[in-house]
Amino acid sequence: MKKLGFILAIAVFSLQSCSAGQANNNSDEKAEKQTAPVKTVSQSGDSEGGSVKLTKDVFLKKVWDYENSPQEWNFKGDQPAIIDFYADWCGPCKIASPILEEISVEYADQITVYKVDTEVERELAGVFGVSSIPAFLYIPENGKPVMMSGIARTKEDTKKMFKDNINKYLLTSN
């Protein structure tokens, strides 16, 4: 009888362990579904609205060819841009990402929002001296880019911060 009770207790414990793992997997799946969609740009750098994940090759073609002109900033884009330097493990980056996705849709005809995963594109992060994330490079159509890092205390304040910086650095005449 004691043996049967012991086996039953182990079976119940095993089932609970398996179901707890399933609950964590479900919450991970929900978190993935809630994150904003990010487009990966083809080698040509083409995209249709929304934020765009940059690779080094596309960066060199669409933003700045720092290999051929390292001393001179020469923006290759056709409209102002924001580059979000982020990492998947970064909590504040996860807060900023959906806000920037909203902004990329709201300002689709005025700015382009790019994303650079600093864990994958270490060279791009190094070119701009990104040492803390999230970091944001505001690139006006003409003039020098402005680098900022961090987010505000709330989502609403963070969205306001982005909009204020867009109006200050990207949508004003230089």
C-alpha positions as CSV (number, residue, x, y, z in Angstrom):
1,M,0.0,0.0,0.0
2,K,2.8,2.4,0.9
3,K,4.5,1.6,-2.5
4,L,1.3,2.5,-4.4
5,G,1.0,5.8,-2.5
6,F,4.6,6.6,-3.3
7,I,4.2,5.8,-7.0
8,L,1.0,7.9,-7.1
9,A,2.7,10.8,-5.5
10,I,5.6,10.7,-8.0
11,A,3.1,10.5,-10.9
12,V,1.2,13.6,-9.6
13,F,4.4,15.5,-9.1
14,S,5.5,14.6,-12.7
15,L,2.2,15.7,-14.2
16,Q,2.4,19.0,-12.3
17,S,6.0,19.6,-13.6
18,C,4.9,18.9,-17.2
19,S,1.9,21.2,-17.0
20,A,3.9,24.0,-15.4
21,G,6.3,23.8,-18.3
22,Q,3.4,24.0,-20.8
23,A,2.0,27.1,-19.0
24,N,5.4,28.8,-19.4
25,N,5.5,27.9,-23.1
26,N,2.0,29.3,-23.6
27,S,3.0,32.6,-22.0
28,D,6.1,32.7,-24.2
29,E,3.9,32.2,-27.3
30,K,1.5,34.9,-26.2
31,A,4.4,37.3,-25.7
32,E,5.7,36.5,-29.2
33,K,2.2,37.2,-30.7
34,Q,2.0,40.6,-28.8
35,T,5.3,41.9,-30.2
36,A,5.1,44.2,-33.2
37,P,5.8,42.7,-36.6
38,V,9.2,43.6,-37.9
39,K,10.1,43.3,-41.5
40,T,13.5,42.0,-42.5
41,V,14.8,43.9,-45.5
42,S,15.9,42.1,-48.6
43,Q,19.4,42.6,-49.9
44,S,18.0,45.5,-51.9
45,G,16.6,47.1,-48.8
46,D,13.0,47.2,-50.1
47,S,10.2,47.3,-47.5
48,E,6.6,48.4,-47.4
49,G,6.0,50.5,-44.2
50,G,6.5,49.4,-40.6
51,S,9.8,49.1,-38.9
52,V,12.6,47.4,-40.9
53,K,15.4,45.2,-39.5
54,L,18.8,46.2,-40.9
55,T,21.7,44.1,-41.8
56,K,25.2,45.5,-42.4
57,D,24.8,45.1,-46.2
58,V,21.5,46.9,-46.3
59,F,22.8,49.6,-43.9
60,L,25.7,50.3,-46.3
61,K,23.3,50.7,-49.2
62,K,20.3,52.5,-47.6
63,V,21.8,54.5,-44.7
64,W,25.5,55.3,-44.8
65,D,28.5,53.6,-46.6
66,Y,31.0,54.0,-43.7
67,E,33.4,51.6,-45.4
68,N,33.9,53.9,-48.4
69,S,33.5,57.3,-46.6
70,P,34.3,56.7,-42.9
71,Q,35.1,60.3,-42.2
72,E,32.1,61.9,-43.9
73,W,28.4,61.3,-43.0
74,N,26.5,60.9,-46.2
75,F,22.9,59.7,-45.7
76,K,21.6,57.6,-48.5
77,G,18.0,57.5,-47.5
78,D,15.1,59.2,-49.3
79,Q,13.4,60.4,-46.0
80,P,14.4,60.9,-42.4
81,A,14.9,57.8,-40.3
82,I,15.2,56.5,-36.8
83,I,17.5,53.5,-36.1
84,D,16.6,51.5,-33.0
85,F,19.6,49.7,-31.5
86,Y,18.2,46.9,-29.4
87,A,18.7,43.4,-28.1
88,D,16.0,40.7,-27.6
89,W,16.9,40.3,-23.9
90,C,16.6,44.0,-23.1
91,G,13.5,44.9,-21.1
92,P,13.3,48.6,-22.0
93,C,13.9,47.6,-25.7
94,K,10.8,45.4,-25.5
95,I,8.8,48.4,-24.3
96,A,10.1,50.7,-27.0
97,S,9.6,48.2,-29.9
98,P,5.8,48.3,-30.1
99,I,5.8,52.1,-29.6
100,L,8.2,52.5,-32.5
101,E,6.1,50.2,-34.6
102,E,3.1,52.4,-34.0
103,I,5.2,55.4,-34.9
104,S,6.4,53.8,-38.1
105,V,2.8,53.4,-39.2
106,E,1.7,56.8,-38.0
107,Y,4.6,58.6,-39.8
108,A,5.0,56.1,-42.7
109,D,5.1,58.8,-45.4
110,Q,7.5,61.0,-43.4
111,I,10.1,58.8,-41.7
112,T,11.5,55.3,-41.9
113,V,12.1,53.3,-38.7
114,Y,14.9,50.8,-38.8
115,K,15.9,48.2,-36.2
116,V,19.4,46.9,-35.5
117,D,19.8,43.8,-33.3
118,T,23.1,44.7,-31.4
119,E,23.7,41.0,-30.7
120,V,23.7,40.1,-34.4
121,E,25.0,43.3,-36.0
122,R,27.8,44.1,-33.5
123,E,29.8,46.1,-36.1
124,L,26.9,48.5,-36.7
125,A,26.5,49.1,-33.0
126,G,30.3,49.6,-32.7
127,V,30.4,52.2,-35.5
128,F,28.1,54.4,-33.5
129,G,29.6,53.6,-30.1
130,V,26.4,52.1,-28.8
131,S,27.3,51.1,-25.2
132,S,23.8,51.0,-23.6
133,I,20.5,50.0,-25.1
134,P,18.0,50.9,-26.2
135,A,19.7,53.6,-28.3
136,F,18.1,55.6,-31.0
137,L,19.8,57.3,-33.9
138,Y,17.7,60.1,-35.4
139,I,18.8,60.8,-39.0
140,P,17.5,63.9,-40.6
141,E,17.3,64.0,-44.4
142,N,20.1,66.7,-44.4
143,G,22.5,67.3,-41.5
144,K,24.2,65.2,-38.9
145,P,22.4,62.3,-37.0
146,V,21.7,62.6,-33.3
147,M,22.1,59.6,-30.9
148,M,20.0,59.2,-27.8
149,S,19.5,56.3,-25.4
150,G,17.0,55.1,-22.9
151,I,13.2,55.5,-22.6
152,A,10.9,57.5,-20.4
153,R,9.2,56.1,-17.3
154,T,5.9,55.2,-18.9
155,K,4.8,54.0,-22.3
156,E,2.9,57.3,-22.9
157,D,5.9,59.4,-21.9
158,T,8.1,57.2,-24.2
159,K,5.8,57.7,-27.1
160,K,5.7,61.5,-26.4
161,M,9.6,61.5,-26.2
162,F,9.8,59.8,-29.7
163,K,7.3,62.2,-31.2
164,D,9.0,65.3,-29.7
165,N,12.4,64.0,-31.0
166,I,10.9,63.3,-34.4
167,N,9.5,66.9,-34.6
168,K,12.7,68.4,-33.3
169,Y,15.3,66.5,-35.3
170,L,13.6,65.0,-38.3
171,L,10.6,67.1,-39.4
172,T,12.1,70.5,-39.1
173,S,13.8,72.3,-41.9
174,N,17.6,72.5,-41.5
